């Protein structure tokens, strides 16, 4: 990308060195690429190359302001760390970066969490840190950091920070390169690391190789090969840092090959001394196959005499021995015959030795290895581990007793070597310890993440009469039966099933007793949720009469919520019992009177919507009709009686006050008299109070 910018752009800038290799930097500088460390040095609207180590977030913001054209050469692994740090920082995590605080990559990553990260380069740095129990932490590593070192540091960080998320952000290519270089360095006389000393990954590559091979050299170009003292037939290994150009690696190899050709003319004394070296039993040699027949394979092992290996020690595939002239074979000396001029070798024994060495290394380090179950016995399983038989006692198969061992045959299992004795050909392995460690790891991880009030996922594991046990991914929590449903249930199985995945709320945590209390029922499922609004006063609701009691009835207005309608709120008439007008199961409309959330009570009224008055019986109807008829008859009789009395009184009064008149005039009197009489009767009636049936009834009662 840098070459493309140099060739195509008129103005060429690089923010910091593109890579940590001075030879490459000098070449780019000669082509016109200008390296700057301050963005203000770049003219507006110019093109700028972002280094492979990345830059901080603020850099991109500044480039937009200055209208710069960006060519981003940031390593994808670095960009991934930047995004991870930004996301975790926004989630409230405190960031820990394991790496060199002065390295451009670390500086750039720190810019994605507002430069608030904790930088750790050595294990000793952890001692100075003071953890905050209220904070969550996230750990990432510089892409070129040594993997083994990062694992040790994160192990110590986990001891100090209980809420810690660890991300393995070491570049896989770097990790593989380091791993392969270590293997190579352990099997050569001289190890050469090619790269710039200023490159972090090159320096770390040199460090890990130096641990395995004392004669490890760090060079940056082919000329420096001349300073290395390489003797005849010494094994030399070569590796290179990620920032080292391929052409430099080729130049180093070509220089070494030229030197090897020039130095092949060793003195006669040196060659004679080497040819007189004595072979001994048990010595490991490597030779080149020079001949193969049905019974033997012949090797040139570099001495005056050749070696021979039984052909049967080489595997057969489709009736063909898996060996050919020119193959390199490692073998162990079993016997030297000066008489026959033959060295008897064994490939089988060296293979077995190498396999046992790998197994013994796993035994020493505690690393797990894989083996295939080939047989089941009454006492356990027999596994094939790299061609070596291993025994796994039945007690070491699992944390739970296994009755059916046949199901394991043919399966590849990860195990740990717990006993290894090659001389006794005794190899004991265990799967149980790995399961226990994994369970412990998962349990610690779960405990570190649990917090009261959080919603977590779990799987229903078992039931009891008092609740359900739920697996939270390493530990079991208890959801009491009262926390499973808002309604009354008889058994947890009424709402849950074995194996069901559920979301639960952490109610209580007791790390000392290793207990977790859970809540399965949801707040929104509570019948009383939002009841103040749903059952506001005067709200009309339709419900079913569920119970009739002496003092009233209960009407179901919602699931698991019954409203009380007092007997006085049913009818306008006095009722002896609510059953006079209601029956269970009847649907009615009620008006909400009030809600008592604290005691979970609702009072309602039926008569506020539609009073339910009792229907009179036929006898009561007839009695009422008879009473009404009597009342009307009484009124009529009293009115007539009163009218006669008034007329009599009026007539008497008229005779006394008026003189006698002629008959003609007296005949006209009834008309005027009738009008006066009518008016007086009306006035008297207005002041007269009749005895009604009700008043009569009261008098009768009196």
KADAFEN-V109110 format. One record per residue. N is the residue number from 1. RES is the residue in three letters. SS is DSSP state (h for helix, s for strand, l for the rest). NEAR is the number of other ideal C-beta (glycine too) atoms within 12 Angstrom. D_LAST is the distance of its C-alpha to the last C-alpha in Angstrom with 2 decimals. Layout:
BEGIN
N:RES:SS:NEAR:D_LAST
N:RES:SS:NEAR:D_LAST
END
This chain:
BEGIN
1:UNK:l:26:119.10
2:UNK:h:35:121.01
3:UNK:h:22:124.21
4:UNK:h:16:122.37
5:UNK:h:29:121.17
6:UNK:h:25:124.62
7:UNK:h:15:126.24
8:UNK:h:17:123.74
9:UNK:l:26:122.26
10:UNK:l:14:124.23
11:UNK:l:23:122.33
12:UNK:s:32:121.68
13:UNK:s:39:119.51
14:UNK:s:42:118.13
15:UNK:s:41:115.32
16:UNK:l:34:116.77
17:UNK:l:33:119.24
18:UNK:l:40:118.42
19:UNK:l:37:119.21
20:UNK:l:32:120.68
21:UNK:l:34:124.25
22:UNK:h:25:126.78
23:UNK:h:30:129.28
24:UNK:h:34:126.75
25:UNK:h:28:125.65
26:UNK:h:18:129.28
27:UNK:h:20:129.88
28:UNK:h:31:126.87
29:UNK:h:21:127.91
30:UNK:h:14:131.37
31:UNK:l:21:129.75
32:UNK:l:21:127.94
33:UNK:l:34:124.50
34:UNK:s:29:123.36
35:UNK:s:26:121.17
36:UNK:s:25:118.73
37:UNK:l:18:116.12
38:UNK:l:14:114.32
39:UNK:h:28:112.64
40:UNK:h:17:113.65
41:UNK:h:20:117.26
42:UNK:l:31:116.53
43:UNK:l:19:116.90
44:UNK:l:19:113.98
45:UNK:l:18:113.84
46:UNK:l:27:116.33
47:UNK:s:33:116.15
48:UNK:s:41:115.25
49:UNK:s:39:115.48
50:UNK:s:37:112.74
51:UNK:l:40:114.27
52:UNK:l:38:113.55
53:UNK:l:44:111.71
54:UNK:l:37:109.05
55:UNK:l:37:107.69
56:UNK:l:33:104.42
57:UNK:h:26:101.63
58:UNK:h:18:102.39
59:UNK:h:34:105.90
60:UNK:h:25:104.55
61:UNK:h:15:102.37
62:UNK:h:23:105.45
63:UNK:h:29:107.54
64:UNK:h:17:105.02
65:UNK:h:15:105.21
66:UNK:l:24:109.02
67:UNK:l:15:109.03
68:UNK:l:30:111.16
69:UNK:s:24:111.96
70:UNK:s:30:111.17
71:UNK:s:28:113.07
72:UNK:s:29:110.93
73:UNK:l:30:113.00
74:UNK:l:35:110.25
75:UNK:l:34:110.45
76:UNK:h:18:107.59
77:UNK:h:32:106.78
78:UNK:h:41:106.51
79:UNK:h:28:104.31
80:UNK:h:25:102.01
81:UNK:h:42:101.66
82:UNK:h:39:100.92
83:UNK:h:23:98.06
84:UNK:h:29:96.72
85:UNK:h:41:96.80
86:UNK:h:27:95.10
87:UNK:h:20:92.29
88:UNK:h:32:91.69
89:UNK:h:31:91.81
90:UNK:h:15:89.14
91:UNK:l:17:86.98
92:UNK:l:18:87.16
93:UNK:s:29:89.99
94:UNK:s:30:92.64
95:UNK:s:42:96.03
96:UNK:s:45:98.88
97:UNK:s:45:102.30
98:UNK:s:46:104.93
99:UNK:l:41:108.33
100:UNK:l:32:110.73
101:UNK:l:21:108.98
102:UNK:l:15:112.01
103:UNK:l:34:112.37
104:UNK:h:37:111.63
105:UNK:h:47:109.40
106:UNK:h:40:107.17
107:UNK:h:30:107.09
108:UNK:h:38:106.04
109:UNK:h:49:103.30
110:UNK:h:35:101.93
111:UNK:h:31:101.52
112:UNK:h:37:98.79
113:UNK:h:34:96.46
114:UNK:l:17:97.18
115:UNK:l:21:99.99
116:UNK:l:23:97.48
117:UNK:l:34:98.90
118:UNK:s:35:100.05
119:UNK:s:31:103.73
120:UNK:s:35:105.00
121:UNK:l:26:108.68
122:UNK:l:20:109.27
123:UNK:l:21:107.20
124:UNK:h:12:107.79
125:UNK:h:21:105.82
126:UNK:h:28:102.63
127:UNK:h:15:102.77
128:UNK:l:14:102.26
129:UNK:l:24:99.09
130:UNK:l:12:95.68
131:UNK:l:23:92.96
132:UNK:l:16:89.54
133:UNK:l:14:86.84
134:UNK:l:12:84.66
135:UNK:l:24:87.37
136:UNK:s:24:88.45
137:UNK:s:38:92.19
138:UNK:s:37:94.49
139:UNK:s:42:98.16
140:UNK:s:46:100.92
141:UNK:s:46:104.70
142:UNK:l:43:107.70
143:UNK:l:46:109.09
144:UNK:l:45:112.45
145:UNK:l:42:111.11
146:UNK:l:37:112.45
147:UNK:h:31:109.96
148:UNK:h:21:110.45
149:UNK:h:28:110.05
150:UNK:h:36:106.84
151:UNK:h:21:105.40
152:UNK:h:21:106.21
153:UNK:h:38:104.66
154:UNK:h:32:101.43
155:UNK:h:20:101.20
156:UNK:h:26:101.24
157:UNK:h:33:98.82
158:UNK:h:24:96.27
159:UNK:h:18:96.46
160:UNK:h:26:95.64
161:UNK:l:32:93.20
162:UNK:l:24:90.36
163:UNK:l:28:89.10
164:UNK:s:34:92.41
165:UNK:s:31:93.23
166:UNK:s:29:96.94
167:UNK:l:28:98.82
168:UNK:l:23:102.36
169:UNK:l:40:103.91
170:UNK:l:38:107.55
171:UNK:l:34:109.59
172:UNK:h:19:110.20
173:UNK:h:22:113.78
174:UNK:h:36:114.33
175:UNK:h:30:112.81
176:UNK:h:18:114.96
177:UNK:h:34:118.05
178:UNK:h:38:117.55
179:UNK:h:23:116.95
180:UNK:h:23:120.03
181:UNK:h:39:122.14
182:UNK:h:31:121.21
183:UNK:h:19:122.28
184:UNK:h:28:125.52
185:UNK:h:33:126.29
186:UNK:l:23:125.96
187:UNK:l:20:128.75
188:UNK:l:26:131.37
189:UNK:l:24:133.93
190:UNK:s:29:133.28
191:UNK:s:38:130.14
192:UNK:s:44:130.39
193:UNK:s:44:127.32
194:UNK:s:44:128.02
195:UNK:l:41:125.97
196:UNK:l:32:125.53
197:UNK:l:26:124.84
198:UNK:l:26:122.18
199:UNK:l:36:120.17
200:UNK:h:37:117.25
201:UNK:h:46:117.28
202:UNK:h:36:121.09
203:UNK:h:29:120.95
204:UNK:h:41:118.27
205:UNK:h:46:120.36
206:UNK:h:35:123.29
207:UNK:h:27:121.20
208:UNK:h:34:119.98
209:UNK:h:40:123.50
210:UNK:h:24:125.04
211:UNK:h:20:122.90
212:UNK:h:28:124.48
213:UNK:l:30:127.99
214:UNK:l:14:129.69
215:UNK:l:23:132.20
216:UNK:s:32:129.68
217:UNK:s:33:130.85
218:UNK:s:32:128.98
219:UNK:s:34:131.13
220:UNK:l:36:130.40
221:UNK:l:29:133.52
222:UNK:h:28:136.39
223:UNK:h:14:138.91
224:UNK:h:21:137.11
225:UNK:h:29:137.91
226:UNK:h:18:141.44
227:UNK:h:16:140.09
228:UNK:l:27:138.73
229:UNK:l:15:141.12
230:UNK:l:28:140.71
231:UNK:l:18:143.04
232:UNK:l:21:144.41
233:UNK:l:19:141.95
234:UNK:l:20:139.01
235:UNK:l:21:135.68
236:UNK:s:32:134.13
237:UNK:s:31:130.55
238:UNK:s:39:129.41
239:UNK:s:40:125.94
240:UNK:s:38:124.80
241:UNK:l:41:121.87
242:UNK:l:38:119.51
243:UNK:l:40:121.02
244:UNK:l:37:124.62
245:UNK:l:30:126.25
246:UNK:h:15:127.67
247:UNK:h:18:131.14
248:UNK:h:32:131.40
249:UNK:h:29:130.53
250:UNK:h:18:133.23
251:UNK:h:25:135.76
252:UNK:h:34:135.14
253:UNK:h:23:135.58
254:UNK:h:17:138.77
255:UNK:h:28:140.20
256:UNK:h:29:139.52
257:UNK:h:19:141.11
258:UNK:h:16:144.20
259:UNK:h:23:144.47
260:UNK:h:21:144.13
261:UNK:h:12:147.04
262:UNK:h:14:149.19
263:UNK:l:19:148.43
264:UNK:l:16:149.00
265:UNK:l:11:152.68
266:UNK:l:17:152.04
267:UNK:l:12:154.93
268:UNK:h:10:156.59
269:UNK:h:10:155.67
270:UNK:h:17:151.94
271:UNK:h:17:152.06
272:UNK:h:12:154.08
273:UNK:h:13:151.68
274:UNK:h:18:148.73
275:UNK:h:16:150.55
276:UNK:l:12:151.25
277:UNK:l:19:147.62
278:UNK:l:16:146.90
279:UNK:l:31:143.95
280:UNK:l:15:141.98
281:UNK:l:18:139.57
282:UNK:l:17:135.95
283:UNK:l:26:136.93
284:UNK:s:26:134.90
285:UNK:s:33:136.99
286:UNK:s:24:136.40
287:UNK:s:34:138.92
288:UNK:s:23:139.66
289:UNK:s:32:139.97
290:UNK:s:24:143.60
291:UNK:s:23:143.62
292:UNK:s:24:141.40
293:UNK:l:17:142.27
294:UNK:l:14:140.43
295:UNK:l:15:140.67
296:UNK:s:25:140.92
297:UNK:s:36:140.00
298:UNK:s:29:142.61
299:UNK:s:36:141.76
300:UNK:s:25:143.85
301:UNK:l:32:142.47
302:UNK:l:21:144.93
303:UNK:l:25:147.31
304:UNK:l:20:150.70
305:UNK:l:27:149.16
306:UNK:s:29:146.41
307:UNK:s:42:143.19
308:UNK:s:35:141.91
309:UNK:s:40:138.40
310:UNK:s:24:137.63
311:UNK:h:24:136.48
312:UNK:h:17:133.70
313:UNK:h:28:131.90
314:UNK:l:28:131.18
315:UNK:l:16:128.29
316:UNK:s:13:129.02
317:UNK:s:9:127.29
318:UNK:l:7:128.31
319:UNK:l:8:131.44
320:UNK:s:13:132.48
321:UNK:s:26:132.85
322:UNK:l:19:130.92
323:UNK:l:31:133.96
324:UNK:l:16:136.77
325:UNK:l:18:139.91
326:UNK:l:15:139.09
327:UNK:l:24:135.71
328:UNK:s:19:135.12
329:UNK:s:36:134.08
330:UNK:s:28:133.03
331:UNK:s:40:134.19
332:UNK:s:31:134.90
333:UNK:s:32:138.35
334:UNK:s:27:138.51
335:UNK:s:21:142.31
336:UNK:s:27:145.46
337:UNK:s:18:148.62
338:UNK:l:13:151.72
339:UNK:l:8:153.84
340:UNK:l:13:152.12
341:UNK:l:15:151.34
342:UNK:s:24:147.70
343:UNK:s:33:144.43
344:UNK:s:31:141.79
345:UNK:s:41:138.37
346:UNK:s:31:134.82
347:UNK:h:38:132.21
348:UNK:h:24:129.66
349:UNK:h:26:129.81
350:UNK:h:27:129.53
351:UNK:h:25:126.59
352:UNK:h:25:124.95
353:UNK:h:25:125.80
354:UNK:h:22:124.34
355:UNK:h:26:121.19
356:UNK:h:31:120.84
357:UNK:h:20:121.49
358:UNK:h:26:118.60
359:UNK:h:39:116.40
360:UNK:h:25:117.54
361:UNK:h:18:116.82
362:UNK:h:28:113.28
363:UNK:h:29:113.05
364:UNK:h:14:114.27
365:UNK:h:15:112.07
366:UNK:l:17:109.01
367:UNK:l:17:108.90
368:UNK:s:24:107.45
369:UNK:s:34:109.69
370:UNK:s:24:109.11
371:UNK:s:37:110.23
372:UNK:s:25:109.86
373:UNK:s:32:108.61
374:UNK:s:23:111.36
375:UNK:s:22:110.33
376:UNK:s:24:107.43
377:UNK:l:20:108.13
378:UNK:l:12:106.01
379:UNK:l:16:106.24
380:UNK:s:27:105.69
381:UNK:s:40:107.24
382:UNK:s:28:110.80
383:UNK:s:39:111.16
384:UNK:s:28:114.11
385:UNK:s:36:114.41
386:UNK:l:25:117.37
387:UNK:l:21:119.31
388:UNK:s:32:118.48
389:UNK:s:26:116.32
390:UNK:s:41:113.37
391:UNK:s:33:110.96
392:UNK:s:42:107.22
393:UNK:s:26:105.58
394:UNK:h:24:102.32
395:UNK:h:20:100.56
396:UNK:h:30:101.77
397:UNK:l:33:100.64
398:UNK:l:28:97.04
399:UNK:l:18:94.28
400:UNK:l:13:92.71
401:UNK:l:12:94.47
402:UNK:l:23:96.23
403:UNK:l:13:96.65
404:UNK:l:13:98.25
405:UNK:l:23:101.43
406:UNK:h:15:102.94
407:UNK:h:15:100.71
408:UNK:h:28:102.66
409:UNK:l:19:106.07
410:UNK:l:16:107.54
411:UNK:l:22:105.09
412:UNK:s:17:106.41
413:UNK:s:32:104.72
414:UNK:s:26:104.84
415:UNK:s:41:105.74
416:UNK:s:34:107.03
417:UNK:s:39:110.15
418:UNK:s:27:109.30
419:UNK:s:22:112.68
420:UNK:s:30:116.09
421:UNK:s:16:119.42
422:UNK:l:21:122.12
423:UNK:l:10:124.66
424:UNK:l:10:122.31
425:UNK:l:16:121.04
426:UNK:s:19:117.54
427:UNK:s:36:114.90
428:UNK:s:32:111.22
429:UNK:s:38:108.53
430:UNK:s:35:104.76
431:UNK:l:38:102.10
432:UNK:h:29:99.30
433:UNK:h:26:100.29
434:UNK:h:28:100.13
435:UNK:h:24:96.67
436:UNK:h:19:95.50
437:UNK:h:20:97.02
438:UNK:h:21:95.49
439:UNK:h:22:92.07
440:UNK:h:17:92.50
441:UNK:h:20:93.62
442:UNK:h:19:90.72
443:UNK:h:23:88.31
444:UNK:h:23:89.67
445:UNK:h:22:89.53
446:UNK:h:29:85.92
447:UNK:h:27:84.94
448:UNK:h:26:86.66
449:UNK:h:24:84.69
450:UNK:l:34:81.22
451:UNK:l:22:78.74
452:UNK:l:17:75.01
453:UNK:l:15:73.09
454:UNK:l:21:75.94
455:UNK:s:20:75.58
456:UNK:s:32:78.26
457:UNK:s:21:79.25
458:UNK:s:34:79.34
459:UNK:s:24:79.62
460:UNK:s:31:77.20
461:UNK:s:28:79.31
462:UNK:s:22:77.10
463:UNK:s:26:73.54
464:UNK:s:17:71.70
465:UNK:l:13:68.10
466:UNK:l:16:67.38
467:UNK:s:32:69.11
468:UNK:s:41:72.19
469:UNK:s:30:75.66
470:UNK:s:39:77.24
471:UNK:s:30:80.97
472:UNK:l:37:81.54
473:UNK:l:26:85.29
474:UNK:l:28:86.57
475:UNK:l:33:83.54
476:UNK:s:27:80.27
477:UNK:s:40:76.87
478:UNK:s:37:73.52
479:UNK:s:41:70.49
480:UNK:s:27:67.57
481:UNK:h:28:65.17
482:UNK:h:22:62.45
483:UNK:h:31:64.81
484:UNK:l:34:65.57
485:UNK:l:28:62.36
486:UNK:l:24:59.11
487:UNK:l:19:57.30
488:UNK:l:13:57.30
489:UNK:l:25:60.44
490:UNK:l:13:61.62
491:UNK:l:18:65.35
492:UNK:h:33:67.65
493:UNK:h:20:69.15
494:UNK:h:16:65.91
495:UNK:l:27:67.11
496:UNK:l:31:70.84
497:UNK:l:17:74.01
498:UNK:l:17:77.21
499:UNK:l:15:79.85
500:UNK:l:24:77.41
501:UNK:s:19:78.37
502:UNK:s:32:75.49
503:UNK:s:21:74.84
504:UNK:s:37:73.22
505:UNK:s:29:72.34
506:UNK:s:32:73.84
507:UNK:s:28:70.94
508:UNK:s:21:72.90
509:UNK:s:27:76.57
510:UNK:s:17:77.95
511:UNK:l:18:81.74
512:UNK:l:7:82.36
513:UNK:l:11:80.42
514:UNK:l:18:81.46
515:UNK:s:21:77.93
516:UNK:s:36:76.33
517:UNK:s:27:72.62
518:UNK:s:42:71.79
519:UNK:s:35:68.88
520:UNK:l:38:68.95
521:UNK:l:30:65.57
522:UNK:l:19:65.71
523:UNK:h:16:63.41
524:UNK:h:10:63.02
525:UNK:h:18:61.77
526:UNK:l:22:58.87
527:UNK:l:26:55.62
528:UNK:l:28:54.34
529:UNK:l:21:57.49
530:UNK:l:17:56.62
531:UNK:h:26:52.90
532:UNK:h:18:51.87
533:UNK:h:13:53.38
534:UNK:h:22:52.63
535:UNK:l:33:48.89
536:UNK:l:17:48.21
537:UNK:l:19:44.58
538:UNK:l:16:43.28
539:UNK:l:27:46.07
540:UNK:s:21:45.08
541:UNK:s:32:46.40
542:UNK:s:21:46.36
543:UNK:s:34:45.97
544:UNK:s:25:45.34
545:UNK:s:33:42.38
546:UNK:s:26:44.14
547:UNK:s:24:41.40
548:UNK:s:26:37.70
549:UNK:s:20:35.89
550:UNK:l:13:32.28
551:UNK:l:17:32.10
552:UNK:s:31:33.89
553:UNK:s:40:37.28
554:UNK:s:28:40.89
555:UNK:s:40:42.81
556:UNK:s:28:46.63
557:UNK:s:34:47.66
558:UNK:s:30:51.29
559:UNK:l:18:53.57
560:UNK:l:21:52.32
561:UNK:s:31:49.48
562:UNK:s:29:45.84
563:UNK:s:40:43.04
564:UNK:s:37:39.56
565:UNK:s:44:36.69
566:UNK:s:25:33.44
567:UNK:h:27:30.59
568:UNK:h:22:28.75
569:UNK:h:33:31.89
570:UNK:l:38:32.00
571:UNK:l:28:29.21
572:UNK:l:17:26.82
573:UNK:l:17:24.13
574:UNK:l:14:22.97
575:UNK:l:28:25.36
576:UNK:l:13:25.29
577:UNK:l:19:29.10
578:UNK:h:34:31.81
579:UNK:h:21:33.37
580:UNK:h:21:30.76
581:UNK:l:30:32.81
582:UNK:l:33:36.06
583:UNK:l:18:38.86
584:UNK:l:18:41.93
585:UNK:l:15:44.90
586:UNK:l:25:42.87
587:UNK:s:18:44.27
588:UNK:s:37:41.87
589:UNK:s:26:42.27
590:UNK:s:41:40.97
591:UNK:s:30:41.17
592:UNK:s:35:42.51
593:UNK:s:28:40.28
594:UNK:s:22:42.72
595:UNK:s:29:45.65
596:UNK:s:17:46.41
597:UNK:l:19:50.16
598:UNK:l:9:50.61
599:UNK:l:12:48.17
600:UNK:l:21:48.80
601:UNK:s:20:45.19
602:UNK:s:36:43.83
603:UNK:s:27:40.21
604:UNK:s:40:39.40
605:UNK:s:35:36.68
606:UNK:l:40:36.37
607:UNK:h:28:33.62
608:UNK:h:27:35.81
609:UNK:h:24:38.26
610:UNK:h:19:36.33
611:UNK:l:21:32.72
612:UNK:l:30:32.40
613:UNK:l:16:29.06
614:UNK:l:20:28.51
615:UNK:l:12:29.21
616:UNK:l:14:26.41
617:UNK:l:11:27.41
618:UNK:h:10:28.46
619:UNK:h:10:25.50
620:UNK:h:13:23.13
621:UNK:h:13:25.30
622:UNK:h:13:25.22
623:UNK:h:15:21.46
624:UNK:h:16:21.18
625:UNK:h:15:23.89
626:UNK:h:15:22.27
627:UNK:h:19:18.99
628:UNK:h:17:21.21
629:UNK:h:15:23.20
630:UNK:h:19:20.30
631:UNK:h:22:19.10
632:UNK:h:17:22.70
633:UNK:h:15:23.14
634:UNK:h:20:20.18
635:UNK:h:22:21.64
636:UNK:h:15:25.01
637:UNK:h:16:24.09
638:UNK:h:21:22.31
639:UNK:h:20:25.24
640:UNK:h:15:27.74
641:UNK:h:16:26.03
642:UNK:h:23:25.95
643:UNK:h:23:29.52
644:UNK:h:16:30.76
645:UNK:h:20:29.29
646:UNK:h:26:30.93
647:UNK:h:23:34.17
648:UNK:h:15:34.26
649:UNK:h:18:33.75
650:UNK:h:28:36.35
651:UNK:h:21:38.78
652:UNK:h:13:38.57
653:UNK:h:16:39.13
654:UNK:h:22:42.14
655:UNK:h:16:43.85
656:UNK:h:11:43.73
657:UNK:h:10:45.02
658:UNK:l:16:47.71
659:UNK:l:10:50.95
660:UNK:l:12:51.84
661:UNK:l:14:53.66
662:UNK:l:10:56.07
663:UNK:h:9:54.80
664:UNK:h:8:55.83
665:UNK:h:15:53.73
666:UNK:h:17:50.70
667:UNK:h:12:50.99
668:UNK:h:14:50.50
669:UNK:h:22:47.30
670:UNK:h:17:44.93
671:UNK:h:13:45.90
672:UNK:h:18:45.30
673:UNK:h:24:42.44
674:UNK:h:17:40.78
675:UNK:h:15:41.16
676:UNK:h:20:39.75
677:UNK:h:26:36.91
678:UNK:h:19:36.11
679:UNK:h:16:36.16
680:UNK:h:24:33.91
681:UNK:h:25:31.36
682:UNK:h:17:31.38
683:UNK:h:13:30.86
684:UNK:h:20:28.01
685:UNK:h:19:26.33
686:UNK:h:11:26.68
687:UNK:h:11:24.58
688:UNK:l:18:22.06
689:UNK:l:12:18.78
690:UNK:l:21:17.80
691:UNK:l:18:14.45
692:UNK:l:18:15.01
693:UNK:h:22:13.81
694:UNK:h:14:12.31
695:UNK:h:15:10.33
696:UNK:h:18:9.55
697:UNK:h:14:8.52
698:UNK:h:11:6.14
699:UNK:h:11:4.85
700:UNK:h:10:5.32
701:UNK:h:8:3.79
702:UNK:l:7:0.00
END
